[in-house]
Amino acid sequence: MQNYSYLCGIINWLTLCVSVTQNTTMKAAIIGYGKMGREIEKILIQRGHSVELIIDINNAADLTAENLAKVDVAIEFTTPSTAYDNIRKCLECGAAVVSGTTGWTDRLPELQDLCKQKGGAMFYASNYSLGVNLMFRLNRELARMMSAISGYKVSIEETHHTEKKDSPSGTAVTLADDIIERINTKKGWINEPTDNPELIGIESFRVGMTPGDHSVTYSSDDDVLEIRHSIKNRRTLAQGAVVAAEFLCGKKGIFTMEDLLSAI
């Protein structure tokens, strides 16, 4: 029944992603106006929303309480070195915030605590692609099954464009953490190949303009089992972030993609 509900949520997600939301028109802020920020702007406008504030490196000082008061939600895709301060500013100013920046989440619990203290609204995901979130689900189920089978070594590979700041990717870390939670012989991960049976080796590659490829591989002396996901372009990520913003608008609390897929 749980899996059926999850699949229903995915079908509804697909419906949302190809239609224009009619019920709520948002006033949005975009924090980070690189390739992702520009793609998010396109999706917001296509879905009938307005962009009231754009923050980038050249006007970071404009991220103020006065300007944030004009928007319903802020969508933040910046860098590991700036994400924490950006999100904190939004929460302190009472602005709902959706973030997809990776490489800084060791401090995520601090912001979740602040969100609770302020009675705010925050949505965080390491990846907003529908396909990747399906992969997360498959990865958890596969790890649960593999926990009872010996003789397999698990490893992860991720490939992104050369401009990506963090390594390994947030998606790869999520995949590794979910495996560690389900296979009790795994105690952690390392960002390189390893023969240590207690660690998951994550190999990171930075190649051209690759939007994002991830694979989880279980190999034995006799066979190889692999799940893989490749993003063709940034549109799927931007679309997911905008749907998350629509979901968050008017709510209070801390939310993830699991909440979104369960609710729609």
C-alpha positions in Angstrom: 0.0 0.0 0.0 2.9 2.4 0.8 4.5 1.7 -2.5 1.2 2.2 -4.3 0.7 5.6 -2.6 4.2 6.6 -3.6 3.6 5.6 -7.2 0.4 7.6 -7.2 2.3 10.6 -5.9 4.8 10.2 -8.8 2.0 10.1 -11.4 0.5 13.2 -9.9 3.9 14.9 -9.9 4.2 14.2 -13.7 0.8 15.8 -14.1 1.8 18.9 -12.1 5.1 19.2 -14.0 3.4 19.5 -17.4 0.5 21.7 -16.5 0.3 25.3 -15.3 -0.8 25.7 -11.7 -4.0 27.7 -11.6 -4.8 27.7 -7.9 -1.9 29.9 -6.6 0.1 32.6 -8.3 3.4 33.1 -6.5 5.7 36.1 -6.2 9.1 34.5 -6.2 12.7 35.5 -5.4 15.5 33.8 -7.2 18.8 33.6 -5.2 21.5 32.7 -7.6 21.2 33.7 -11.2 23.5 31.3 -13.0 22.3 28.6 -15.4 20.0 27.1 -12.9 18.6 30.5 -11.8 17.8 31.4 -15.4 16.1 28.1 -16.0 14.1 28.5 -12.8 13.0 32.0 -14.0 11.7 30.5 -17.3 9.7 27.8 -15.5 8.2 30.3 -13.0 7.0 32.5 -15.8 5.7 29.6 -17.9 3.7 28.4 -14.9 2.1 31.8 -14.3 4.2 33.1 -11.5 6.1 36.4 -11.2 9.7 37.0 -10.3 9.9 39.9 -8.0 13.5 39.7 -6.8 16.7 38.3 -8.4 19.8 38.1 -6.2 23.3 37.3 -7.6 26.9 37.9 -6.7 26.7 41.5 -7.9 23.7 42.6 -5.8 24.0 40.3 -2.7 23.3 43.3 -0.5 19.7 43.4 -1.9 18.8 40.3 0.0 17.1 42.3 2.8 14.0 41.9 4.9 12.3 44.7 3.0 12.8 43.0 -0.4 12.0 39.5 0.9 8.7 40.9 2.3 7.6 41.4 -1.3 7.7 37.7 -2.1 5.9 34.5 -1.2 8.9 32.2 -1.6 12.6 32.3 -2.4 14.3 29.7 -4.5 18.0 29.4 -3.7 20.6 27.7 -5.9 24.0 29.2 -5.2 27.3 27.8 -3.9 28.4 25.8 -0.9 30.1 28.9 0.6 27.1 31.2 0.3 24.0 28.9 0.7 24.0 28.8 4.5 24.0 32.6 4.9 21.4 33.0 2.1 19.0 30.5 3.7 19.5 31.9 7.2 18.7 35.4 6.0 15.5 34.2 4.4 14.4 32.4 7.6 15.3 35.3 9.8 13.2 37.6 7.6 10.2 35.2 7.6 10.5 34.2 4.0 9.8 30.7 2.9 12.8 29.2 1.1 13.4 26.3 -1.2 17.1 25.3 -1.6 18.9 22.9 -3.8 22.5 23.9 -3.2 24.8 21.0 -2.1 28.1 20.8 -0.4 27.2 22.6 2.8 24.7 20.3 4.5 26.7 19.5 7.5 25.1 22.7 8.8 21.6 21.9 7.6 20.4 20.9 11.1 21.3 24.4 12.4 18.9 26.0 9.8 16.2 23.4 10.5 16.4 24.4 14.1 16.2 28.1 13.2 13.2 27.3 11.0 11.4 25.7 13.9 12.3 28.6 16.2 11.0 31.2 13.8 7.9 29.2 12.7 9.1 29.4 9.2 9.0 27.3 6.1 11.9 25.5 4.5 12.2 22.9 1.7 15.6 21.2 1.0 16.5 18.5 -1.4 19.9 17.4 -2.8 18.2 16.8 -6.2 14.9 18.0 -7.6 14.7 15.6 -10.6 11.8 13.2 -10.5 14.0 10.4 -12.0 16.7 10.9 -9.3 14.1 10.7 -6.5 12.9 7.5 -8.1 16.5 6.3 -8.0 16.7 7.2 -4.3 13.7 5.0 -3.7 15.2 2.1 -5.7 18.5 2.5 -4.0 16.9 2.2 -0.6 15.0 -0.9 -1.6 18.0 -2.5 -3.2 20.2 -1.8 -0.2 17.7 -3.4 2.0 17.7 -6.6 -0.1 21.5 -6.6 -0.5 22.0 -6.4 3.2 21.1 -10.1 3.4 23.4 -11.1 0.6 27.2 -11.5 1.0 29.9 -11.3 -1.6 29.0 -8.0 -3.2 31.1 -4.7 -3.1 29.0 -1.5 -3.5 30.4 1.6 -5.1 29.1 4.9 -6.4 30.1 7.0 -9.4 29.0 10.6 -10.2 29.8 12.8 -13.1 29.0 16.5 -13.4 30.1 19.6 -15.4 33.4 21.2 -14.6 31.8 24.2 -12.9 30.3 22.2 -10.1 31.9 23.4 -6.9 31.3 20.4 -4.5 32.6 16.9 -4.6 31.1 14.4 -4.2 27.7 15.6 -5.3 24.9 15.9 -2.8 23.0 13.2 -4.7 25.9 10.8 -4.4 26.1 11.5 -0.6 22.4 10.9 -0.3 22.7 7.6 -2.1 25.6 6.6 0.1 23.9 7.6 3.3 20.8 5.6 2.4 22.9 2.5 1.8 24.8 2.9 5.1 21.5 3.1 7.0 20.4 -0.2 5.6 23.6 -2.3 5.3 25.0 -2.6 8.8 28.5 -3.5 7.7 28.9 -0.1 6.1 30.1 2.6 8.4 30.8 5.5 6.1 31.9 6.7 2.6 35.1 8.1 1.1 35.5 10.2 -2.1 37.8 7.8 -3.8 37.8 4.1 -4.7 38.4 1.9 -1.7 38.9 -1.8 -0.8 37.9 -1.1 2.8 34.8 -3.3 3.4 33.3 -0.8 5.9 33.4 2.1 3.5 31.5 3.0 0.2 33.9 4.4 -2.4 32.5 7.4 -4.3 34.3 8.4 -7.5 33.7 11.9 -8.8 34.3 13.1 -12.3 34.1 16.6 -13.8 33.6 16.4 -17.5 32.5 19.2 -19.9 28.9 20.4 -19.4 27.5 17.1 -18.1 24.3 18.0 -16.0 24.5 14.9 -13.8 25.1 11.2 -14.0 24.9 8.8 -11.0 25.3 5.1 -10.6 25.3 2.6 -7.8 27.1 -0.6 -8.5 27.1 -3.9 -6.6 29.8 -6.2 -8.0 30.8 -9.8 -7.1 33.2 -12.3 -8.5 30.4 -13.5 -10.7 28.2 -10.6 -11.8 27.4 -6.9 -11.6 24.2 -5.2 -10.6 23.8 -1.5 -11.3 21.2 1.3 -11.1 21.9 4.5 -13.0 20.4 7.8 -13.7 21.4 10.5 -16.2 20.0 14.0 -16.4 19.8 15.3 -20.0 19.4 19.0 -19.1 18.8 21.4 -16.1 15.1 21.9 -17.0 14.1 18.8 -14.9 15.9 20.2 -11.9 14.4 23.7 -12.3 10.9 22.3 -12.8 11.1 20.2 -9.6 12.3 23.2 -7.6 9.4 25.3 -8.9 6.9 22.6 -8.0 8.5 22.4 -4.6 8.0 26.2 -4.2 4.4 25.8 -5.1 4.0 23.1 -2.5 5.7 25.2 0.1 3.9 28.4 -0.5 1.6 29.2 2.5 2.9 26.3 4.6 5.0 26.3 7.8 7.6 23.6 8.7 10.5 21.7 7.2 9.9 19.7 4.1 11.6 17.3 1.6 10.9 15.6 -1.6 9.4 12.7 0.3 6.8 15.1 1.7 6.0 16.5 -1.7 5.6 13.1 -3.4 3.5 11.8 -0.6 1.2 14.9 -0.7 0.4 15.2 -4.4 
